[in-house]
Amino acid sequence: MATVAEQMVKTLVEAGVKRIYGIVGDSLNGIIDAIRREGSIEWIHVRHEEVAAFAAGADAHVTGELAVCAGSCGPGNLHLMNGLYDCHRNGVPVVAIAAQIPTAEIGSGYFQETHPESLFKDCSYSCHLVSTPAQMPRALETAITHAIGQQGVAVIVIPGDVALQRAEDFGTVNYQKPIRSLVCPSEADLSRLAEMLNEARRVTLFCGAGCASARAEVFNLAEKLKAPIVHALRGKEYLEYDNPYDVGLTGFIGFSSGYYAMEGCDLLLMLGTDFPYRQFYPTGAKIVQIDVRAEKLGNRVPLKMGLAGDIKTTVSALLPRLKDKTGRTFLDQAVHHYQAARADLDDLAVGHAGHKSTHPQYMTKVLSEAAADDAVFTCDVGTPTVWAARYVKMTGKRRLIGSFNHGSMANALPQAIGVQAAFPRRQVISMSGDGGFTMLMGDILTLVQMELPVKVVVFNNSKLGFVDLEQKVTGFLPAAVDLKNPNFAKLATSIGILGVRIDDPADLMEGVSEVLSHSGPALLDVVTNPLELSMPPKLQLDQAYGFGLWMMKAVLSGRGSEVLQVAKTNIFR
């Protein structure tokens, strides 16, 4: 008779799970042994459970399939939490196995006791404690169904002793994964929306990750409406490439052209995005939002109309109701604005031989040009995300993953681990900030142990760069943002990974080529300019005031040379 752990593993196999990310522990021993003996699931042994959750989320993102992570009781599964928040907010299907202390000890204040069934509720759609063998099959199947059906996290909490008990005989495991339904608004609502779009003179489409499978439909919509397409960051990998309607991003890391295309329209149509920054929405336009999740509608700004529907089905049903607009003036102006903004950004991506540091824009551009046509990029939160958004070129085969909704530091390397585990022969590049990399740096050892050929590129500016900028634009003198870093290339070499350090921009192309062509894991440590500014496309009055206040304080405190260097770096080149 099978144990509960064996029954659990068999169900996961039936659900299509190929990998489980985690760290072993006594409360997980029964499950680990069942995985070992079953043989179909690979255990990805990481060094920190937070990495396990981030990796599982990236695995689910690039494969579109269910991924699993696990943590032993107490601190072990608590470490999963930050990564699971990211998975949940990214809308990827992940099941977390949270092991628990012995059943008889629950509620006694036992060693390592926590209450995961309560702790994980805010970052999951389903979180259930399995107290008896009879509960496990339904609890696990419910977790898988919620994760896949609702596209998010589900948690199953199981004490180690229950996992070792004899399973109830429910016959052969034959779990059937749910098939997600297509969702479309009513005929009346589609007709009303079509009437609004037909009457509007200047329509802008604002598109996010919800457009992932609707690229052709969105382009047909843009052509009918002669509408520019602004994409949110999570829409970049799906909509940016070969797009004659594209006018770039908006928001703090976007382009001025994206902001002006939204501000200049009289109707903004939001498609599959829950873009959070209200200050970048237009002030004088009607706003309509379509999203498969009804709870997202009107979450940011007041709507003229909100429709629940998946983008592909809804736009397909909408298109026959629309009249072909003939005037292209607004679209052409927006595209021209984008071309000028794009040219300005490209002018900043230059290298200067003999300098002591490399401009991060130039570094990212070189990396993008040298990378494989189907490379997967992960980027840390902060300035690596800014440079990835502006300079990593999408091709239709490339992917770009980050903590774009949750905004957690240290996501890039863990997510690269998950992608590389799913696609061992695909080029995976982690664009890591020095702050993010060092936060979970221990898992560079996972690249060696699991033989994952991830290429880690470290933006080494010895600073928490985005926080430094935030302090400056709010008028503060930067404090507690400087980092005393090692030579990361030597560190990599010491653990058996190819390490290359770039101090002179003249050596960058050769270094990038060496790292990307290496057959195993490799690390490129690039000393980048710490004074580079990544300003938003719309500078708020209070930000301009704050930035001026910082410059005045810096001069008065004897740090005028820093102000001069910032000016030279960002203005006089």
C-alpha positions as CSV (number, residue, x, y, z in Angstrom):
1,M,0.0,0.0,0.0
2,A,1.4,3.4,-1.0
3,T,2.2,6.1,1.5
4,V,0.6,9.6,1.4
5,A,3.8,11.0,0.0
6,E,3.9,8.4,-2.8
7,Q,0.3,9.2,-3.6
8,M,1.1,12.9,-3.7
9,V,4.0,12.5,-6.0
10,K,1.9,10.3,-8.3
11,T,-0.7,13.0,-8.5
12,L,1.9,15.6,-9.4
13,V,3.2,13.4,-12.1
14,E,-0.3,13.0,-13.5
15,A,-0.6,16.8,-13.5
16,G,2.4,17.1,-15.7
17,V,4.9,18.4,-13.1
18,K,8.5,17.9,-14.2
19,R,10.5,19.7,-11.5
20,I,10.2,20.6,-7.9
21,Y,12.4,23.4,-6.4
22,G,13.4,23.4,-2.8
23,I,15.7,22.4,0.1
24,V,15.3,19.1,1.9
25,G,14.5,18.9,5.6
26,D,13.2,16.3,8.1
27,S,9.5,17.2,7.6
28,L,10.0,16.7,3.8
29,N,11.9,13.5,4.0
30,G,9.0,11.3,3.1
31,I,8.1,13.4,0.0
32,I,11.8,13.6,-1.1
33,D,12.2,9.9,-0.9
34,A,9.0,9.3,-2.9
35,I,10.3,11.7,-5.5
36,R,13.6,9.8,-5.6
37,R,11.9,6.4,-6.0
38,E,9.3,7.5,-8.5
39,G,12.0,9.0,-10.8
40,S,9.9,11.2,-13.1
41,I,10.3,14.4,-11.2
42,E,13.6,16.2,-10.9
43,W,14.4,17.8,-7.6
44,I,16.2,21.1,-8.2
45,H,18.3,21.6,-5.1
46,V,18.7,25.3,-4.4
47,R,20.4,27.0,-1.4
48,H,17.6,29.2,-0.3
49,E,13.8,28.6,-0.4
50,E,13.1,32.1,-1.6
51,V,15.1,31.1,-4.7
52,A,13.0,28.0,-5.0
53,A,9.8,30.0,-5.3
54,F,11.2,32.5,-7.7
55,A,12.6,29.7,-9.9
56,A,9.3,27.8,-9.9
57,G,7.5,31.0,-11.0
58,A,9.9,31.6,-13.9
59,D,9.6,27.9,-14.9
60,A,5.8,28.3,-15.0
61,H,6.2,31.6,-16.9
62,V,8.3,30.3,-19.8
63,T,6.6,26.8,-20.0
64,G,3.0,27.8,-19.3
65,E,2.8,24.7,-17.2
66,L,2.3,24.0,-13.5
67,A,5.5,24.3,-11.4
68,V,6.1,23.3,-7.8
69,C,8.3,24.4,-4.9
70,A,8.7,23.0,-1.4
71,G,9.9,24.0,2.0
72,S,10.4,22.1,5.2
73,C,8.5,23.1,8.4
74,G,8.7,26.6,10.0
75,P,11.5,28.7,8.7
76,G,11.9,26.5,5.6
77,N,8.5,27.2,4.1
78,L,8.4,30.8,5.4
79,H,11.4,31.5,3.2
80,L,9.2,30.7,0.2
81,M,6.8,33.5,0.9
82,N,8.5,36.4,-0.9
83,G,8.9,34.4,-4.1
84,L,5.4,33.2,-3.8
85,Y,4.1,36.7,-3.6
86,D,5.9,37.4,-6.9
87,C,4.5,34.2,-8.5
88,H,0.9,35.1,-7.4
89,R,1.1,38.7,-8.6
90,N,2.6,37.6,-11.9
91,G,-0.3,35.2,-12.4
92,V,1.7,32.0,-13.0
93,P,0.5,28.6,-11.8
94,V,2.6,27.4,-8.9
95,V,1.9,24.9,-6.1
96,A,3.9,25.2,-2.9
97,I,4.3,22.3,-0.6
98,A,4.7,23.7,3.0
99,A,5.7,20.9,5.3
100,Q,4.5,21.1,8.9
101,I,5.6,19.9,12.3
102,P,4.3,16.5,13.7
103,T,0.5,16.5,13.9
104,A,0.3,15.8,17.6
105,E,2.5,18.9,18.4
106,I,0.5,21.5,16.4
107,G,-0.7,24.2,18.7
108,S,1.8,23.5,21.5
109,G,4.5,26.0,20.6
110,Y,6.7,23.2,19.3
111,F,10.1,23.7,17.8
112,Q,9.8,25.5,14.5
113,E,6.0,25.8,14.8
114,T,4.2,28.2,12.5
115,H,0.8,28.3,11.0
116,P,1.3,28.3,7.2
117,E,-2.4,27.8,6.5
118,S,-2.8,31.3,7.8
119,L,0.5,32.8,6.8
120,F,0.2,32.0,3.1
121,K,-3.4,33.1,2.6
122,D,-2.5,36.5,1.2
123,C,-0.3,35.2,-1.5
124,S,-2.4,32.2,-2.7
125,Y,-5.8,31.3,-4.0
126,S,-5.9,28.1,-2.0
127,C,-4.1,27.1,1.2
128,H,-5.2,23.9,3.1
129,L,-3.8,21.9,5.9
130,V,-3.8,18.1,5.4
131,S,-4.4,16.5,8.8
132,T,-5.3,12.9,7.7
133,P,-4.4,10.6,4.8
134,A,-8.0,10.8,3.6
135,Q,-7.8,14.6,3.1
136,M,-4.7,14.6,0.9
137,P,-6.0,13.6,-2.5
138,R,-8.8,16.2,-2.6
139,A,-6.6,18.9,-1.0
140,L,-3.8,18.4,-3.6
141,E,-6.2,18.2,-6.5
142,T,-7.9,21.4,-5.3
143,A,-4.5,23.1,-5.0
144,I,-3.6,22.1,-8.6
145,T,-7.0,23.2,-9.9
146,H,-6.8,26.6,-8.3
147,A,-3.2,27.2,-9.4
148,I,-4.0,26.3,-13.1
149,G,-7.6,27.6,-13.2
150,Q,-7.0,30.9,-11.5
151,Q,-3.4,31.3,-12.7
152,G,-1.7,31.9,-9.4
153,V,-0.3,30.2,-6.2
154,A,-1.9,27.4,-4.2
155,V,-0.4,26.0,-1.0
156,I,-0.8,22.5,0.5
157,V,0.4,22.2,4.1
158,I,1.3,18.7,5.2
159,P,2.9,17.4,8.4
160,G,5.8,15.2,7.9
161,D,4.2,12.3,9.9
162,V,1.1,12.4,7.7
163,A,3.2,12.1,4.6
164,L,4.6,8.9,5.9
165,Q,1.3,7.3,6.8
166,R,-0.5,4.7,4.6
167,A,-2.6,6.3,1.9
168,E,-6.3,5.7,1.7
169,D,-7.1,3.5,-1.3
170,F,-8.9,5.7,-3.8
171,G,-7.9,3.6,-6.8
172,T,-5.7,4.7,-9.6
173,V,-4.6,8.3,-9.6
174,N,-5.9,9.9,-12.8
175,Y,-6.0,13.6,-12.2
176,Q,-7.4,15.7,-15.0
177,K,-6.1,19.3,-15.3
178,P,-8.7,22.0,-15.8
179,I,-9.0,23.7,-19.1
180,R,-9.3,27.4,-18.9
181,S,-12.4,28.8,-20.5
182,L,-12.5,31.6,-23.0
183,V,-14.3,34.7,-21.7
184,C,-16.2,37.3,-23.8
185,P,-18.4,40.2,-22.8
186,S,-22.0,40.3,-23.9
187,E,-23.2,41.4,-27.3
188,A,-24.7,44.5,-25.9
189,D,-21.5,45.5,-24.1
190,L,-19.4,44.9,-27.3
191,S,-21.8,47.0,-29.3
192,R,-21.6,49.8,-26.8
193,L,-17.8,49.7,-26.8
194,A,-17.7,49.7,-30.6
195,E,-19.9,52.8,-30.7
196,M,-17.5,54.6,-28.3
197,L,-14.4,53.6,-30.4
198,N,-16.1,54.6,-33.6
199,E,-16.9,58.0,-32.2
200,A,-13.5,58.7,-30.7
201,R,-11.1,60.8,-32.8
202,R,-7.8,59.8,-31.1
203,V,-7.6,56.3,-29.6
204,T,-4.5,54.9,-27.8
205,L,-4.1,51.2,-26.9
206,F,-2.4,50.4,-23.6
207,C,-1.4,46.8,-23.6
208,G,0.0,44.4,-21.0
209,A,0.7,40.8,-20.4
210,G,-2.9,39.9,-21.0
211,C,-2.2,40.4,-24.7
212,A,0.3,37.5,-24.7
213,S,-1.8,35.3,-27.0
214,A,-3.5,38.1,-28.8
215,R,-0.7,39.8,-30.8
216,A,-2.4,39.5,-34.2
217,E,-5.8,40.6,-32.9
218,V,-4.3,43.7,-31.1
219,F,-2.4,44.7,-34.3
220,N,-5.7,44.4,-36.4
221,L,-7.4,46.6,-33.8
222,A,-4.6,49.2,-34.0
223,E,-4.9,49.2,-37.8
224,K,-8.7,49.7,-37.7
225,L,-8.5,52.5,-35.2
226,K,-5.2,54.0,-36.5
227,A,-4.2,53.8,-32.8
228,P,-0.7,53.9,-31.3
229,I,0.2,51.0,-29.0
230,V,1.8,51.8,-25.6
231,H,2.9,48.7,-23.9
232,A,3.3,48.1,-20.2
233,L,6.6,46.4,-19.2
234,R,5.0,43.0,-19.0
235,G,3.7,43.5,-22.5
236,K,7.1,44.2,-23.9
237,E,8.1,40.6,-24.8
238,Y,4.8,40.1,-26.7
239,L,4.2,43.4,-28.5
240,E,7.3,45.4,-29.0
241,Y,9.0,43.6,-31.8
242,D,8.1,44.2,-35.5
243,N,5.3,46.5,-34.4
244,P,4.5,49.5,-36.7
245,Y,2.1,50.9,-34.1
246,D,4.5,50.7,-31.1
247,V,5.4,53.9,-29.3
248,G,7.2,52.4,-26.3
249,L,6.6,52.2,-22.6
250,T,5.2,54.7,-20.2
251,G,5.8,55.0,-16.4
252,F,8.9,55.6,-14.4
253,I,11.0,53.5,-16.7
254,G,9.3,54.3,-20.0
255,F,9.7,56.7,-22.9
256,S,8.3,60.2,-23.3
257,S,6.6,59.0,-26.4
258,G,4.5,56.5,-24.5
259,Y,3.4,59.1,-22.0
260,Y,2.4,61.6,-24.7
261,A,0.5,59.0,-26.8
262,M,-1.7,58.4,-23.7
263,E,-2.0,62.0,-22.7
264,G,-2.9,63.1,-26.2
265,C,-5.7,60.6,-26.8
266,D,-9.4,61.2,-26.2
267,L,-10.1,57.4,-25.5
268,L,-7.6,55.1,-23.9
269,L,-8.3,51.4,-24.3
270,M,-6.5,49.3,-21.7
271,L,-6.0,45.7,-22.8
272,G,-4.8,43.1,-20.3
273,T,-2.9,45.5,-18.0
274,D,-3.3,46.6,-14.4
275,F,-0.6,49.3,-14.7
276,P,-0.3,50.8,-11.2
277,Y,1.0,54.3,-11.5
278,R,-2.0,56.7,-11.6
279,Q,0.1,59.8,-12.4
280,F,0.8,58.4,-15.9
281,Y,-2.8,58.0,-16.9
282,P,-4.4,60.7,-19.1
283,T,-6.4,63.4,-17.3
284,G,-8.8,64.4,-20.1
285,A,-9.6,61.1,-21.9
286,K,-12.3,58.4,-21.5
287,I,-10.8,55.2,-20.3
288,V,-12.1,51.7,-21.1
289,Q,-10.5,48.6,-19.6
290,I,-10.7,45.0,-20.7
291,D,-9.3,42.2,-18.5
292,V,-10.1,38.6,-18.0
293,R,-10.1,39.2,-14.2
294,A,-13.0,41.4,-13.4
295,E,-11.5,42.4,-10.0
296,K,-8.9,44.4,-12.0
297,L,-11.4,46.6,-13.7
298,G,-11.2,50.2,-12.4
299,N,-8.5,49.3,-10.0
300,R,-6.4,52.3,-10.9
301,V,-8.5,55.1,-12.4
302,P,-12.3,55.7,-13.0
303,L,-13.5,54.0,-16.1
304,K,-16.1,54.9,-18.7
305,M,-16.5,51.2,-19.2
306,G,-15.0,48.0,-17.8
307,L,-15.4,44.6,-19.6
308,A,-14.4,41.2,-18.3
309,G,-13.0,39.1,-21.1
310,D,-9.8,37.5,-22.3
311,I,-8.1,39.8,-24.9
312,K,-7.9,37.4,-27.8
313,T,-11.6,36.4,-27.7
314,T,-12.9,39.9,-26.9
315,V,-11.0,41.8,-29.5
316,S,-11.9,39.1,-32.1
317,A,-15.6,39.7,-31.3
318,L,-15.1,43.5,-31.3
319,L,-13.3,43.9,-34.6
320,P,-16.3,43.3,-37.0
321,R,-18.2,46.0,-35.2
322,L,-15.7,48.7,-35.8
323,K,-15.4,51.1,-38.7
324,D,-12.1,51.6,-40.4
325,K,-10.7,55.0,-39.5
326,T,-8.9,56.7,-42.3
327,G,-7.0,59.6,-40.6
328,R,-3.5,58.6,-39.5
329,T,-2.4,62.0,-38.1
330,F,-2.5,61.0,-34.5
331,L,-0.8,57.6,-35.1
332,D,1.9,59.1,-37.3
333,Q,2.7,61.9,-34.8
334,A,2.9,59.3,-32.0
335,V,5.2,57.0,-34.0
336,H,7.4,60.0,-35.0
337,H,7.6,61.0,-31.4
338,Y,8.7,57.5,-30.5
339,Q,11.3,57.4,-33.2
340,A,12.8,60.6,-31.8
341,A,12.7,59.3,-28.3
342,R,14.3,56.0,-29.3
343,A,17.1,57.9,-31.2
344,D,17.8,59.9,-28.1
345,L,18.0,56.8,-25.9
346,D,20.3,55.1,-28.4
347,D,22.6,58.1,-28.4
348,L,23.2,57.5,-24.7
349,A,24.3,53.9,-25.3
350,V,27.9,54.6,-26.2
351,G,31.2,53.3,-24.9
352,H,34.3,55.4,-24.2
353,A,37.6,53.5,-24.2
354,G,39.8,54.3,-21.3
355,H,37.1,55.3,-19.0
356,K,37.1,53.8,-15.5
357,S,33.5,52.6,-15.9
358,T,31.0,51.6,-18.5
359,H,27.7,53.3,-19.2
360,P,25.0,50.7,-18.3
361,Q,23.0,51.7,-21.4
362,Y,26.0,50.7,-23.6
363,M,26.5,47.5,-21.7
364,T,22.9,46.5,-22.1
365,K,22.8,47.3,-25.8
366,V,26.0,45.3,-26.4
367,L,24.5,42.4,-24.5
368,S,21.3,42.5,-26.4
369,E,23.1,42.6,-29.8
370,A,25.3,39.7,-28.8
371,A,22.6,37.4,-27.3
372,A,20.9,34.6,-29.1
373,D,17.8,35.3,-31.0
374,D,15.8,33.2,-28.5
375,A,17.6,34.2,-25.4
376,V,15.7,34.5,-22.1
377,F,16.6,37.6,-20.1
378,T,15.8,38.0,-16.4
379,C,16.4,41.4,-14.7
380,D,16.7,42.5,-11.2
381,V,14.4,45.2,-9.8
382,G,15.9,48.7,-10.0
383,T,18.2,50.1,-12.7
384,P,18.7,46.7,-14.4
385,T,15.0,46.7,-15.1
386,V,15.2,50.2,-16.5
387,W,18.1,49.3,-18.9
388,A,16.4,46.0,-19.9
389,A,13.2,47.8,-20.7
390,R,14.9,50.4,-22.8
391,Y,17.7,48.5,-24.5
392,V,17.0,44.7,-24.6
393,K,15.5,44.1,-28.0
394,M,12.7,41.6,-28.3
395,T,12.6,39.3,-31.4
396,G,9.4,37.3,-31.0
397,K,11.5,34.4,-29.6
398,R,13.2,36.1,-26.7
399,R,11.6,36.4,-23.3
400,L,12.0,39.0,-20.5
401,I,11.2,38.1,-16.9
402,G,11.4,40.2,-13.8
403,S,9.6,41.0,-10.6
404,F,7.6,43.6,-12.4
405,N,4.5,43.6,-10.2
406,H,5.9,42.6,-6.8
407,G,9.1,44.6,-7.2
408,S,11.4,42.4,-5.1
409,M,15.1,42.6,-5.1
410,A,17.3,39.6,-6.0
411,N,14.8,38.0,-8.4
412,A,17.0,37.8,-11.5
413,L,19.4,34.9,-10.6
414,P,16.6,32.7,-9.0
415,Q,14.4,33.2,-12.1
416,A,17.3,32.4,-14.4
417,I,17.7,29.1,-12.5
418,G,14.1,28.2,-13.1
419,V,14.2,29.1,-16.8
420,Q,17.5,27.2,-17.3
421,A,16.2,24.1,-15.5
422,A,13.2,24.1,-17.8
423,F,15.3,24.7,-21.0
424,P,18.8,23.4,-20.4
425,R,20.0,24.2,-23.9
426,R,18.6,27.7,-24.2
427,Q,20.7,30.8,-23.5
428,V,19.6,32.4,-20.2
429,I,21.0,35.7,-19.1
430,S,20.6,37.1,-15.6
431,M,20.9,40.9,-15.6
432,S,21.8,41.3,-11.9
433,G,22.3,44.5,-9.9
434,D,25.1,44.3,-7.5
435,G,22.7,44.8,-4.6
436,G,20.2,42.1,-5.9
437,F,22.9,39.7,-6.8
438,T,24.6,39.8,-3.4
439,M,21.3,39.4,-1.5
440,L,20.8,35.8,-2.7
441,M,24.4,35.3,-4.0
442,G,24.7,31.9,-2.4
443,D,22.6,30.3,-5.2
444,I,25.3,30.9,-7.7
445,L,26.5,27.6,-6.3
446,T,23.3,26.0,-7.6
447,L,24.6,26.8,-11.1
448,V,27.6,24.5,-10.5
449,Q,25.7,21.8,-8.5
450,M,22.8,21.5,-10.9
451,E,25.0,22.1,-14.0
452,L,22.9,25.1,-15.2
453,P,24.8,27.2,-17.8
454,V,23.2,30.5,-16.8
455,K,25.1,33.7,-17.8
456,V,25.1,36.2,-14.9
457,V,25.9,39.8,-15.9
458,V,26.4,42.0,-12.8
459,F,25.9,45.8,-13.1
460,N,28.6,46.6,-10.6
461,N,28.1,50.3,-9.7
462,S,28.8,49.8,-6.0
463,K,25.5,51.3,-5.2
464,L,21.8,50.7,-4.7
465,G,21.3,52.8,-7.8
466,F,17.6,53.2,-8.0
467,V,17.3,54.0,-4.2
468,D,20.1,56.5,-4.7
469,L,18.0,58.2,-7.5
470,E,14.8,58.1,-5.4
471,Q,16.6,59.9,-2.5
472,K,17.9,62.5,-4.8
473,V,14.6,63.3,-6.6
474,T,12.9,63.7,-3.2
475,G,15.6,66.1,-2.0
476,F,17.6,63.9,0.3
477,L,21.3,63.5,0.4
478,P,21.9,59.8,-0.5
479,A,22.6,57.7,2.6
480,A,23.2,54.0,3.2
481,V,23.2,53.2,-0.6
482,D,26.9,52.6,-1.1
483,L,28.1,49.0,-1.5
484,K,31.6,47.6,-0.8
485,N,31.8,44.9,-3.4
486,P,34.3,42.1,-4.0
487,N,35.7,41.3,-7.4
488,F,32.7,39.2,-8.5
489,A,34.7,37.6,-11.4
490,K,37.3,36.2,-9.0
491,L,34.5,35.0,-6.7
492,A,33.0,33.1,-9.6
493,T,36.3,31.6,-10.6
494,S,36.9,30.4,-7.1
495,I,33.8,28.2,-7.3
496,G,34.5,26.8,-10.7
497,I,32.5,29.3,-12.8
498,L,34.1,31.3,-15.7
499,G,34.5,34.9,-14.3
500,V,35.3,37.9,-16.5
501,R,35.7,41.4,-15.2
502,I,35.3,44.6,-17.3
503,D,36.9,47.8,-16.1
504,D,37.4,49.5,-19.5
505,P,34.4,49.8,-21.9
506,A,36.9,49.0,-24.7
507,D,37.0,45.4,-23.5
508,L,33.2,45.0,-23.2
509,M,32.4,43.4,-26.5
510,E,35.2,40.8,-26.1
511,G,34.1,40.1,-22.5
512,V,30.4,39.7,-23.5
513,S,31.4,37.4,-26.4
514,E,33.6,35.2,-24.1
515,V,30.8,34.8,-21.5
516,L,28.0,34.2,-23.8
517,S,29.9,31.6,-25.9
518,H,31.0,29.6,-22.8
519,S,29.4,26.2,-22.6
520,G,28.9,26.3,-18.8
521,P,27.8,28.9,-16.2
522,A,29.6,32.2,-16.5
523,L,29.7,35.6,-14.7
524,L,30.5,38.9,-16.3
525,D,31.4,41.6,-13.7
526,V,31.0,45.0,-15.4
527,V,32.1,48.1,-13.5
528,T,29.3,50.5,-14.5
529,N,29.0,54.2,-14.0
530,P,27.4,54.9,-10.5
531,L,26.2,58.4,-11.5
532,E,24.0,57.4,-14.5
533,L,20.5,58.7,-14.1
534,S,17.4,56.8,-15.2
535,M,14.8,59.6,-15.3
536,P,11.1,59.0,-15.9
537,P,9.5,60.3,-19.2
538,K,7.4,62.8,-17.2
539,L,9.3,64.7,-14.5
540,Q,6.9,65.8,-11.8
541,L,7.2,69.3,-10.4
542,D,7.9,67.9,-7.0
543,Q,10.6,65.6,-8.4
544,A,12.3,68.6,-10.2
545,Y,12.1,70.5,-6.9
546,G,13.5,67.6,-5.0
547,F,16.3,67.1,-7.4
548,G,17.3,70.8,-7.2
549,L,17.1,70.6,-3.4
550,W,19.5,67.6,-3.5
551,M,22.0,69.5,-5.6
552,M,21.9,72.5,-3.3
553,K,22.4,70.3,-0.2
554,A,25.2,68.4,-1.9
555,V,27.0,71.7,-2.8
556,L,26.5,73.1,0.8
557,S,27.7,69.8,2.3
558,G,30.9,69.8,0.3
559,R,29.8,67.2,-2.3
560,G,29.6,69.6,-5.2
561,S,32.0,67.4,-7.2
562,E,29.3,64.7,-7.3
563,V,26.8,67.2,-8.7
564,L,29.3,68.2,-11.4
565,Q,30.0,64.5,-12.2
566,V,26.2,63.8,-12.5
567,A,25.9,66.8,-14.8
568,K,28.8,65.7,-17.0
569,T,27.5,62.1,-17.2
570,N,23.9,62.9,-18.0
571,I,23.9,66.2,-19.8
572,F,27.3,67.0,-21.4
573,R,27.6,63.9,-23.6
